[in-house]
């Protein structure tokens, strides 16, 4: 059971949250989640994180949040699915009266530079942007060209992608204007709103952008997510503890993790989503919008109507703080389903580097 859920505003890399390290982003969220239900002690803290700085950010954030020296922490790396994997892992650990904080955090703005060690005394270090997701002989494409491939093979053209991206921004702006994000946000310094959503992003305006990754591709800077800072966390416990506290929550109905060809990494979540849909029909879906074409290819392949996905906008508009993104999806479901007394059944899912995917199905209770 999830009985509380919060997130930071999502900042642009180099933007409003640029001076906050990963633990400095996560700690206020951990504290806010506990304060929401008046819980003082938890049994463990699990956080997804991709870029480092290492040193077990979950433990560092727990200490910074004042949870006490006796509270351990575990950091999980499943690339973009790290935050959602942290939540499903915590769910599997609940056996009785325990409470677990789970979520994710990412700070590209403060992440250390990464370089391969020189092989000779005269060779300089070789800096790199990302670690390998798969052996080179199998295929390890960058995400942008892989998104172009997935969209082309699925027959998803540029116009549909731009319309999807424009809708994401319009929905996010409408949700922000209506205050639907307010109760889930934990202000960080002077930052109290997501930086990325753009007003007036129409399909016609998006059509002006050139392909970003391959000469004849359909993926552009405007129908893709950004590089972002942010954190999100939930409080998990048993149904018995939820009932004792007398609060509503989300019950985990099912979780699946899947793998596909790393050359088509954007489709990683499709088998997991299909497996869950065999048992439940979601009324609302939060699917991470890394790229419009890739997101649409996944939704189509899983048999999900794109209209029920991202009702308040997705990562194209809100941002994609990699290790936190899966947790952001669940926080958004919690707001839509629990805070707003909305749909009864919802799905959160995303694909990640290396051809992996995680999908979860949730039920509103209480």
N, C-alpha and C positions, 0 to 999 in steps of 0.2 A: 504494500500500500504506500502511495505517496500522499502525505498529508500537508505538505507545504512546498512551495516552489518559487524561486526568485532568480533574477538575473541582473547583471549590470546593463546600463546602456551599451550598445555596441558601437565602438569607435573606429574610425578609419585609422589604418596604420600611419603613425606620425601625427595623429590628430589629438583629440581631447584627452585620451587615456595614454598618450605616448610615454609619459614619465612614470607609469605604474608598472611594476614588475608583476609577474604571474601571481605570486602569493599576495601581493598588495591588491590585486583585482579580486582574487577569490575570497580572501578573509572577510570582507564586509558582507558578502553574499552568504557565506556560511553562518555568520552571526545573525543576519536578518531572518534566515529560514528558521533558526531555532527560536528567535524571539516571536515569530508569528504564532507559534503554538505553545510558547512558554516552557520549552524543554531546555534543560541546562546541560545535560550530559548525553553523549552519544558513544557508541561502541567502536566506531571506526569512521574514517573519512576516505572516500575513493574519488579521485579526480582524473579525468582524461587530460592529456597534454601531449603536444606533438613536437614543438620546437625547443623544449628545454626551459630553463637552463640546466636541467638535471637536478640532482640533490633531493629527489622526491618532493616536488612542489606541494603535493597533498599534505604531507607532514608539516612542511614549512608554513603553509596557509593555516592549518589547524592551530599551530602554535601562535601565529600572528593573530588569529581570531580569539585567542584566550581560552581555548578549549581545555587546556591543561596538558601537562607533560605526559600523563598516562594514556592519552588518546593517540593511537597510532595513525598511520596514513599510508595509502598505497596509490601510486600514480600509474595509470594505464595508457598505453599507446597502441591504438588501432587506427592510427591516422585520423581522418575526418570522423570516423565512427567512435572515437575514444570516449567522448562524453556519454554517449548512449550505452556503450559497453560498460562503462563504470556503473551506470544505473542498473543494468541487467545483472551485473556481477553482485552488486549490493543486494538486489532482490533475492538472489540465490543464497545469500548469507543469513537472511532473516529466518530465524527458527522459533522465536518465542517473544520475549519482551524487549528485544534489542531495537536500537535506533541507529540508523546509518545515514550519514550525509554523503551524497553522491552527485557528481556532475562533471564539469570540465572547465578549463581555463586556457586562454591563449593570449600571448603578448608578443606578436611579431615585432612590435616597436622596440622591445627591450631584449629580444632573443640574442644570444651570442652569435658572432660570426662563426661559420663552420668551414674547416679546411682539411684537406687530406695532408697527412704528414709528408714532408719532403723525403724522397728516397735516396738522395745524395746530399752531401754538405753544401753543394752549390745550387741545388734546385730550390726555388721558392715554394712556399705552401700553395696548394691549389684550392681556392675557395669554391664552394658549391652552394646551391640554393636549397637542394633537397637530397635526402638520402635515397638510395635505391629502393624501389617498391617491389622489384622482381629481378631475377638474373637477366643480364643483358641479352643472353642467347634466347631467352623466352620472349622477350619484348618488354620494355619498360618505358612507354611513351609518356611525355608530359601530359598533363591533364587537358590542356586546351586542344591540342591536336586529336587526343583521344575523344574528346567531346564532339569535335567535328565528324570523326569517323562514325561514332554511335548515331548521331543525328542523321547523317547521310544514309546509313544502312537502314534506319527506321523510317526513312522518307519524310522527315520533319523539316520543312523548308524555313527559309529566313523569315517570312512574314508571320508564320505561326509563332516562331520563337520571340520575335519582337513584340507581338501582341501579348504573349505570356509575361514577358519582362515588364512591359508597360502596366499590365494589370497588377503585378506584384507591387510596383511602386505606388500605384493608385490606392490599392488596398491598405498598404502600410501607412500612407499619408492620412487616409480616412480614419484608420484605427488610432493613430496618434492624435488627430484632431478631436476625436470622440473620447479620448482619455482611456482607451481600452488597454493601453500598456502601463498605465500609472501604477496599479497595485502590484505589478510584478517587478517593477524596476527598483533597484537600489542605487541611489545617486552616488557617484564617485567624484569627490571634490565638487567642482562646478558643473560637471556633466550629469544631466538628468534626462537626456533624450537620445535616441539613436541618431547618429550623424548622417547615415547614408541615404535614407529615403528622399527622393526627388519629386517635387511637385511639377506637374505638367510634362512628365515623360510620356509622350504619346507614341504610338507605333510609327507615325510619320516622322517624328523627331529621331527615333531610334534607327530608322531606316537609313539615316545619313552616315552612320558609323561603318567603318571599313572592317573587313575580316581581321581578326586579331592574331590568329595562329597559323593558318594555312591560306595560300593565295586565293583559293576558291571556296574557302570555308564559310560557314554561316554563323560561327560564334564570334561575337564582338565584345568590346569592353563594356558595352551598354546592356547586353543580354546575358552577362556573366556576373558572378558575385565579386566582391572586392576582397582585399586583404585587411583583416580586421582584428581588433583587440576586444576581449570581453570574457566574462565568466558567468556561469549559471550553475545552480545547485538545487537539489530536492532533498526532503527528509523522508526516509523510508522506514516503515515499521510493519508490524503484523496487523491483520484485521481486528484482532482482539484489542490491541492498543489503540487503534483508531476509534473503535467503539467506546472504549473507556474514556478517551478524551472528548468524545462527542463532537468530532469534526468530520466534515465530508472529505472525500479523497478520491484517488484513482487507484483501481485495482489492476494489477498486471494480469491480463488474460493469457498472454503468450509472448514469447520472444524467440527469434530465430536469427542465426548468423549464417551467411552464405559466402561462397567464393566463385568467381568466374574467370575467364581468360583475362590476364592483366592488360592485354592490349585493348580491351573493352571495359576498362575499370569502372566506367560510369554506370554500368549495368549491374554492379555487384549486389545491390539489394533486391533485385527482381525475384530470385528464387525464394528468399526469405519472405518477401511480401506475398507472393503467391501462396506459400505454405500457410500463412496466417489467415489469408482471405478464404481458404477452404473451410474455415470454422466460424469466421465472423465477418460481417459486412460493416466496415467503418462508415460512420456518418460524417466524419471530418478527418482529414489527413494532414499531417505536417511532414512534408518531404523536403529534404534539404535541396535548395535550388543552387547547386554549384554553377551550372550552366543551363540555360533555358532548354536547349535541344536535348541535353542529357536527361534533365528532369522529366521532360515530356516523354522521352523514349521509355523511361522507367515506369511512369504512370500508365502509359498505354500498354506496355508489356504485362503489367500487373493487373490490368483490367480496372483501373481506377479513373473515374471521371475527373478531369483536371479542374473542374469548377469547385469541387469540394476540397481541393488541396490549397493550403496556405490562405485561409479566409481573411487573415489580416496581413497578408504579404509574407514573403519568404526571404531567403538569403540574398537573392538578387537585389532586393530593396533594403533589407535590414543589415546584411553583412554575414560573413562566414568566418568567425573566429575558430579555426579548425578544431582544436581539441575540445572546445566548448559547444560546438554547433549541435551535436546530438542532444545535449542537455537543454539547449535553448528550445529545441523542438518540443521537448516534454514540458518545459515551463509554459510554452505557448498553449499546449493542449490543456494543461491545468487551468490556465486562465479561461480559455474558451469553454471548457466542459464543467469545471467546478466553480470558479469565481463567478462566471456568468450563468451558471445553471443551464448549460447548453446541451449538446448532444450526449447521448449515453455511451456510445462506443466510438473510440478514436484510435488512429494509427499514427505512430511516429517512426520514420525510417530514413535511412540515408546510405549512399554508397561511399566508398573510400578508396584511397590509393592501394594499388596492388590487386584490384579486382575483388574487394571485400564489400560486404554489406550487412547491415543490422536492421531488423524490423521488430517493432513491438506493437502490441494491441492492448488497449486500456479500456476500463469500464468505470463510469462515474458511480459512486456509491455515497450513501449518507445524505 
